[in-house]
Amino acid sequence: MALLWYSADLHVHTGLSPCANDDMSPNKIIIAAAEAGVSILGITDHNSAENVAAVMKAAEGSGISVLPGMEVQTKEEVHVICLFDDAERALGLQEFVYSRLPRLPYSPGFFGRQIVYDADGSVRGECARPLYAAADAGLSELADEVGRLGGLMIAAHVDRPAFSVLGTLGFIPQDVPFAALEVRRRGALGEVRGYAQVSSSDAHCLEHVGMSTTAFYVKEATVEELTMAFRDEALRRVVVLE
């Protein structure tokens, strides 16, 4: 298998995330990603992976590879993008996170609806768990669970003041194995020794899907290949695009 360049948007929400638009359904997200030229798509709803299988099914035949995952909010109030090779592993992390979410009410009128879809965009129901809240799990504990499940972790939007590891803690814990740091655009953070950087859209509406992307020179869209690119190993490369 040859090394090829792929355009990736690794941080996209569906209507399951309480802060996302209700029209962020699997079929519409895939159409938007295709129009934006995205070939690797990370589905990362807040504290849940209930829509990843539907998006993967919607992507069949589109030429877009979907990496299932979630954006976990840790007890430090830090957001972490977690990506896996298959839905089962993402759902394994979901089970862990769900067990650590507080007992708070579902408040669609205040935080927004949390919609679960079929691949064609039909509404299956709504998730009643408090996806807007922090899980009672620290960064190190999350890292252990993601590692056990064979995933990778990216520190989300580190150049923002809220819900980022730098904005919240003021430093990057050396014992947390982040594969990369997510920035809004190239050069926004400057170089941080020891860490690759990635830019993603953090899309909560269809217009933003593919707005920020990263180019990966890899053999295929897998956690192993992306990890090698972040480490600059075996000719794999990663380049944050404008």
NORQUIPE-V658760 format. One record per pair of residues at least 12 apart in sequence whose ideal C-beta (glycine too) atoms are under 8 Angstrom apart, sorted by sequence separation. I is the first residue (numbers start at 1). J is the second residue. D is the distance in whole Angstrom. If there is no record, write none. Layout:
i:I j:J d:D
i:I j:J d:D
This chain:
i:14 j:26 d:7
i:29 j:41 d:8
i:43 j:55 d:5
i:56 j:68 d:6
i:69 j:81 d:7
i:70 j:82 d:6
i:114 j:126 d:5
i:115 j:127 d:8
i:200 j:212 d:6
i:201 j:213 d:7
i:217 j:229 d:7
i:226 j:238 d:8
i:43 j:56 d:8
i:55 j:68 d:8
i:69 j:82 d:5
i:113 j:126 d:6
i:114 j:127 d:4
i:165 j:178 d:8
i:186 j:199 d:7
i:199 j:212 d:4
i:200 j:213 d:7
i:216 j:229 d:5
i:29 j:43 d:8
i:41 j:55 d:8
i:52 j:66 d:7
i:69 j:83 d:4
i:114 j:128 d:8
i:158 j:172 d:8
i:181 j:195 d:5
i:183 j:197 d:5
i:185 j:199 d:6
i:199 j:213 d:7
i:200 j:214 d:7
i:14 j:29 d:7
i:53 j:68 d:7
i:68 j:83 d:7
i:69 j:84 d:6
i:114 j:129 d:8
i:180 j:195 d:6
i:181 j:196 d:7
i:182 j:197 d:7
i:183 j:198 d:7
i:184 j:199 d:7
i:199 j:214 d:5
i:52 j:68 d:4
i:67 j:83 d:5
i:68 j:84 d:6
i:180 j:196 d:4
i:181 j:197 d:5
i:182 j:198 d:5
i:183 j:199 d:6
i:198 j:214 d:5
i:12 j:29 d:6
i:52 j:69 d:7
i:67 j:84 d:7
i:114 j:131 d:6
i:155 j:172 d:7
i:178 j:195 d:7
i:179 j:196 d:7
i:180 j:197 d:6
i:181 j:198 d:7
i:182 j:199 d:7
i:41 j:59 d:7
i:52 j:70 d:8
i:67 j:85 d:7
i:68 j:86 d:7
i:108 j:126 d:7
i:180 j:198 d:5
i:182 j:200 d:6
i:217 j:235 d:7
i:218 j:236 d:5
i:49 j:68 d:6
i:68 j:87 d:5
i:217 j:236 d:6
i:49 j:69 d:7
i:70 j:90 d:6
i:106 j:126 d:8
i:172 j:192 d:7
i:182 j:202 d:8
i:216 j:236 d:8
i:217 j:237 d:4
i:12 j:33 d:8
i:49 j:70 d:5
i:68 j:89 d:8
i:69 j:90 d:5
i:72 j:93 d:7
i:106 j:127 d:8
i:111 j:132 d:5
i:216 j:237 d:7
i:217 j:238 d:7
i:48 j:70 d:6
i:68 j:90 d:4
i:106 j:128 d:4
i:215 j:237 d:8
i:216 j:238 d:5
i:217 j:239 d:8
i:41 j:64 d:5
i:43 j:66 d:6
i:47 j:70 d:6
i:70 j:93 d:6
i:106 j:129 d:7
i:153 j:176 d:7
i:155 j:178 d:5
i:158 j:181 d:5
i:172 j:195 d:7
i:215 j:238 d:7
i:9 j:33 d:7
i:39 j:63 d:7
i:40 j:64 d:7
i:41 j:65 d:7
i:42 j:66 d:8
i:43 j:67 d:7
i:46 j:70 d:7
i:47 j:71 d:7
i:69 j:93 d:8
i:70 j:94 d:7
i:106 j:130 d:7
i:153 j:177 d:7
i:154 j:178 d:6
i:158 j:182 d:6
i:159 j:183 d:5
i:160 j:184 d:7
i:214 j:238 d:6
i:215 j:239 d:5
i:20 j:45 d:8
i:26 j:51 d:7
i:30 j:55 d:7
i:39 j:64 d:6
i:40 j:65 d:5
i:41 j:66 d:5
i:42 j:67 d:5
i:43 j:68 d:6
i:44 j:69 d:5
i:45 j:70 d:6
i:46 j:71 d:5
i:47 j:72 d:6
i:72 j:97 d:6
i:105 j:130 d:7
i:107 j:132 d:8
i:153 j:178 d:5
i:154 j:179 d:6
i:155 j:180 d:8
i:157 j:182 d:6
i:158 j:183 d:6
i:159 j:184 d:6
i:214 j:239 d:7
i:215 j:240 d:8
i:29 j:55 d:6
i:38 j:64 d:7
i:39 j:65 d:7
i:41 j:67 d:7
i:43 j:69 d:6
i:44 j:70 d:6
i:45 j:71 d:7
i:47 j:73 d:6
i:104 j:130 d:4
i:139 j:165 d:8
i:153 j:179 d:6
i:154 j:180 d:5
i:155 j:181 d:5
i:156 j:182 d:5
i:157 j:183 d:8
i:214 j:240 d:5
i:215 j:241 d:6
i:9 j:36 d:7
i:19 j:46 d:7
i:40 j:67 d:7
i:42 j:69 d:6
i:44 j:71 d:4
i:46 j:73 d:7
i:70 j:97 d:7
i:152 j:179 d:4
i:154 j:181 d:7
i:155 j:182 d:6
i:157 j:184 d:7
i:185 j:212 d:7
i:214 j:241 d:6
i:17 j:45 d:5
i:18 j:46 d:7
i:26 j:54 d:4
i:30 j:58 d:5
i:34 j:62 d:6
i:101 j:129 d:6
i:102 j:130 d:6
i:154 j:182 d:5
i:184 j:212 d:7
i:213 j:241 d:5
i:9 j:38 d:5
i:12 j:41 d:6
i:14 j:43 d:7
i:16 j:45 d:4
i:17 j:46 d:5
i:26 j:55 d:4
i:29 j:58 d:7
i:30 j:59 d:5
i:34 j:63 d:7
i:101 j:130 d:6
i:104 j:133 d:6
i:159 j:188 d:5
i:212 j:241 d:8
i:7 j:37 d:6
i:8 j:38 d:7
i:10 j:40 d:7
i:12 j:42 d:6
i:13 j:43 d:8
i:16 j:46 d:8
i:34 j:64 d:6
i:101 j:131 d:8
i:147 j:177 d:7
i:159 j:189 d:5
i:7 j:38 d:6
i:8 j:39 d:7
i:9 j:40 d:7
i:10 j:41 d:8
i:11 j:42 d:6
i:12 j:43 d:6
i:13 j:44 d:7
i:14 j:45 d:6
i:17 j:48 d:8
i:26 j:57 d:7
i:27 j:58 d:5
i:33 j:64 d:6
i:56 j:87 d:6
i:98 j:129 d:6
i:102 j:133 d:5
i:158 j:189 d:6
i:7 j:39 d:5
i:8 j:40 d:4
i:9 j:41 d:6
i:10 j:42 d:3
i:12 j:44 d:7
i:13 j:45 d:5
i:16 j:48 d:6
i:26 j:58 d:4
i:30 j:62 d:5
i:101 j:133 d:6
i:102 j:134 d:8
i:143 j:175 d:8
i:198 j:230 d:8
i:6 j:39 d:5
i:7 j:40 d:7
i:8 j:41 d:7
i:9 j:42 d:7
i:11 j:44 d:5
i:13 j:46 d:7
i:26 j:59 d:8
i:140 j:173 d:7
i:143 j:176 d:5
i:196 j:229 d:8
i:6 j:40 d:5
i:8 j:42 d:7
i:10 j:44 d:7
i:16 j:50 d:6
i:30 j:64 d:6
i:53 j:87 d:4
i:101 j:135 d:6
i:102 j:136 d:7
i:139 j:173 d:6
i:143 j:177 d:6
i:196 j:230 d:4
i:16 j:51 d:5
i:52 j:87 d:5
i:100 j:135 d:4
i:101 j:136 d:8
i:140 j:175 d:6
i:196 j:231 d:7
i:15 j:51 d:8
i:100 j:136 d:4
i:140 j:176 d:6
i:196 j:232 d:8
i:14 j:51 d:4
i:44 j:81 d:5
i:100 j:137 d:5
i:139 j:176 d:5
i:44 j:82 d:8
i:49 j:87 d:7
i:52 j:90 d:5
i:97 j:135 d:5
i:42 j:81 d:7
i:44 j:83 d:7
i:52 j:91 d:8
i:97 j:137 d:7
i:198 j:238 d:7
i:14 j:55 d:7
i:42 j:83 d:5
i:49 j:90 d:4
i:96 j:137 d:7
i:199 j:240 d:5
i:49 j:91 d:5
i:196 j:238 d:6
i:198 j:240 d:7
i:199 j:241 d:7
i:197 j:240 d:6
i:49 j:93 d:7
i:50 j:94 d:7
i:154 j:198 d:6
i:49 j:94 d:4
i:157 j:202 d:6
i:48 j:94 d:6
i:156 j:202 d:8
i:47 j:94 d:8
i:179 j:226 d:7
i:179 j:227 d:6
i:48 j:97 d:8
i:96 j:145 d:5
i:47 j:97 d:5
i:48 j:98 d:8
i:180 j:230 d:5
i:47 j:98 d:8
i:179 j:230 d:5
i:93 j:145 d:6
i:93 j:146 d:7
i:17 j:71 d:8
i:47 j:101 d:7
i:186 j:240 d:4
i:185 j:240 d:8
i:186 j:241 d:7
i:93 j:149 d:6
i:186 j:242 d:6
i:10 j:67 d:7
i:77 j:134 d:6
i:92 j:149 d:5
i:183 j:240 d:7
i:185 j:242 d:7
i:13 j:71 d:8
i:93 j:151 d:7
i:180 j:238 d:8
i:6 j:65 d:8
i:75 j:134 d:5
i:80 j:139 d:7
i:11 j:71 d:7
i:73 j:133 d:7
i:74 j:134 d:6
i:75 j:135 d:7
i:82 j:142 d:8
i:89 j:149 d:5
i:58 j:119 d:4
i:73 j:134 d:5
i:74 j:135 d:6
i:75 j:136 d:5
i:78 j:139 d:6
i:89 j:150 d:6
i:90 j:151 d:8
i:54 j:116 d:8
i:57 j:119 d:4
i:58 j:120 d:7
i:73 j:135 d:6
i:75 j:137 d:6
i:76 j:138 d:6
i:80 j:142 d:6
i:89 j:151 d:6
i:54 j:117 d:5
i:72 j:135 d:6
i:74 j:137 d:6
i:75 j:138 d:5
i:76 j:139 d:6
i:54 j:118 d:6
i:55 j:119 d:8
i:74 j:138 d:6
i:82 j:146 d:5
i:51 j:116 d:6
i:54 j:119 d:5
i:72 j:137 d:8
i:74 j:139 d:5
i:84 j:149 d:6
i:85 j:150 d:7
i:48 j:114 d:8
i:50 j:116 d:5
i:51 j:117 d:6
i:84 j:150 d:7
i:84 j:151 d:4
i:74 j:142 d:6
i:83 j:151 d:6
i:82 j:151 d:5
i:83 j:152 d:5
i:11 j:81 d:6
i:72 j:142 d:6
i:82 j:152 d:7
i:10 j:81 d:7
i:82 j:153 d:6
i:83 j:154 d:7
i:152 j:223 d:5
i:81 j:153 d:7
i:82 j:154 d:8
i:151 j:223 d:6
i:10 j:83 d:7
i:80 j:153 d:5
i:81 j:154 d:4
i:150 j:223 d:7
i:80 j:154 d:7
i:81 j:155 d:8
i:152 j:226 d:7
i:80 j:155 d:6
i:81 j:156 d:5
i:152 j:227 d:6
i:80 j:156 d:6
i:50 j:127 d:6
i:78 j:155 d:8
i:79 j:156 d:4
i:78 j:156 d:8
i:79 j:157 d:7
i:152 j:230 d:8
i:48 j:127 d:6
i:48 j:129 d:7
i:47 j:129 d:8
i:69 j:151 d:7
i:48 j:131 d:5
i:47 j:131 d:5
i:79 j:163 d:5
i:46 j:131 d:5
i:71 j:156 d:6
i:78 j:163 d:7
i:79 j:164 d:7
i:80 j:165 d:8
i:45 j:131 d:7
i:46 j:132 d:7
i:47 j:133 d:8
i:77 j:163 d:6
i:78 j:164 d:7
i:78 j:165 d:5
i:47 j:135 d:6
i:18 j:108 d:8
i:25 j:115 d:8
i:73 j:163 d:7
i:78 j:168 d:5
i:22 j:113 d:6
i:26 j:117 d:5
i:77 j:168 d:5
i:78 j:169 d:7
i:19 j:111 d:7
i:20 j:112 d:7
i:25 j:117 d:5
i:26 j:118 d:8
i:27 j:119 d:7
i:76 j:168 d:6
i:18 j:111 d:4
i:19 j:112 d:6
i:22 j:115 d:6
i:26 j:119 d:5
i:27 j:120 d:6
i:28 j:121 d:6
i:76 j:169 d:6
i:18 j:112 d:4
i:26 j:120 d:8
i:27 j:121 d:5
i:17 j:112 d:8
i:18 j:113 d:7
i:26 j:121 d:6
i:18 j:114 d:5
i:25 j:121 d:4
i:17 j:114 d:7
i:15 j:113 d:7
i:16 j:114 d:5
i:80 j:178 d:8
i:15 j:114 d:8
i:16 j:115 d:6
i:15 j:115 d:4
i:16 j:116 d:6
i:14 j:115 d:8
i:16 j:117 d:8
i:81 j:182 d:7
i:15 j:117 d:7
i:14 j:117 d:7
i:16 j:127 d:6
i:18 j:131 d:6
i:19 j:132 d:8
i:17 j:131 d:7
i:18 j:132 d:5
i:16 j:131 d:7
i:81 j:200 d:8
i:85 j:222 d:6
i:85 j:223 d:5
i:84 j:223 d:6
i:83 j:223 d:6
i:11 j:154 d:8
i:83 j:226 d:8
i:10 j:154 d:7
i:11 j:156 d:7
i:67 j:221 d:6
i:65 j:220 d:8
i:65 j:221 d:4
i:67 j:223 d:7
i:42 j:200 d:7
i:67 j:226 d:8
i:11 j:182 d:7
i:38 j:209 d:7
i:10 j:182 d:8
i:38 j:210 d:5
i:36 j:209 d:6
i:37 j:210 d:7
i:32 j:206 d:5
i:36 j:210 d:3
i:32 j:207 d:8
i:35 j:210 d:8
i:36 j:211 d:7
i:38 j:213 d:6
i:33 j:209 d:5
i:37 j:213 d:8
i:40 j:216 d:7
i:29 j:206 d:7
i:32 j:209 d:4
i:33 j:210 d:6
i:36 j:213 d:8
i:28 j:206 d:6
i:32 j:210 d:7
i:24 j:203 d:8
i:24 j:204 d:7
i:29 j:209 d:6
i:24 j:205 d:7
i:40 j:221 d:4
i:23 j:205 d:8
i:24 j:206 d:7
i:39 j:221 d:8
i:21 j:204 d:6
i:23 j:206 d:6
i:20 j:204 d:4
i:21 j:205 d:5
i:19 j:204 d:6
i:20 j:205 d:7
i:21 j:206 d:7
i:17 j:204 d:7
i:10 j:198 d:6
i:12 j:200 d:8
i:11 j:200 d:3
i:12 j:201 d:6
i:13 j:202 d:8
i:8 j:198 d:8
i:10 j:200 d:5
i:11 j:201 d:6
i:12 j:202 d:8
i:13 j:203 d:6
i:9 j:200 d:5
i:11 j:202 d:5
i:12 j:203 d:5
i:13 j:204 d:5
i:8 j:200 d:8
i:9 j:201 d:5
i:11 j:203 d:7
i:9 j:203 d:7
i:12 j:209 d:6
i:9 j:209 d:7
i:9 j:210 d:5
i:7 j:210 d:8
i:9 j:212 d:7
i:9 j:213 d:5
i:10 j:214 d:7
i:8 j:213 d:6
i:9 j:214 d:8
i:7 j:213 d:5
i:8 j:214 d:5
i:7 j:214 d:8
i:8 j:215 d:7
i:7 j:215 d:6
i:8 j:216 d:6
i:6 j:215 d:7
i:5 j:215 d:6
i:6 j:216 d:5
i:5 j:216 d:7
i:6 j:217 d:8
i:5 j:217 d:5
i:6 j:218 d:6
i:4 j:217 d:7
i:8 j:221 d:8
i:3 j:217 d:6
i:4 j:218 d:7
i:3 j:218 d:6
i:4 j:219 d:7
i:6 j:221 d:7
i:3 j:219 d:6
i:2 j:219 d:7
i:1 j:219 d:5
i:8 j:226 d:8
i:1 j:220 d:7
i:3 j:235 d:6
i:3 j:236 d:7
i:7 j:241 d:8
